[in-house]
Amino acid sequence: MFISPMLLHKSDHPFDDDNYITELKLDGFRTIWTKFNDKVRIYIRHNNEITSKFPELVNLPIPN
């Protein structure tokens, strides 16, 4: 399941809000990780799935 990310915008102060999670950045990609029915999928922001590029990461303990 893909969830469209918030896009970046300029701020004068560091962002710190417990209601949001951080988008991870791997190997030059800003990634969005989803876990649905215990299946992890990794997307880039344009809804392209790249899970197969990082098979070693799909078994990390991602919280539900």
N, C-alpha and C positions, 0 to 999 in steps of 0.2 A: 504494500500500500504506500503510495507516494504522497508526501505532504509537502506542499510548496513552501520553500523557506522564506524567511524575512530577508529582504535585501539590505545591504549595508547602507548606513547613512552617517554623516558626520555628527560627532557629539563633542562637547567641551569637557565631559566628565566620563570616567570609566563606567561601563555598564555592569550593574550588579543587581540582579532581580531573581529571586528564587522561583518565580513563575515561569522562567524560560530555561532552556537547556542550550548548551554550546554546540554549534556545528563543528564537527571535527574536520581537520584538513589533513589529507594523506597524500604524499607523493605528488604534490602540486594540484590536487583536486580538493575542492571544498565538498565534503560528502555529507549525505543525510542517511542515517542508519535507521532502519525500521525493524521491528520485531513483531510478527503477527503469526499466531499459531505456532510459536516456538521456532519460526524460520526467520533468520536475519537476512535482510537485503540491503545493499548499499547503492545509493543513487547519487548522481551529481545534480545540480540545481535545475537542469533542464529536463528532468524526469528520464534520464538515461540510466539504466541499471548497469552497474559496474562490478557487481558482486564477484563475477568470475575472475576479475583481475586481481582480487585479493582473497583467494580461498583460505589462506591461513588465518584470516581474521573472523570468519563467520562463526567460529566456535568460542569466541571470547564471551565472558559472562556479562552480556548486555541485560540490564534489568527490564522487566516487563512493564 
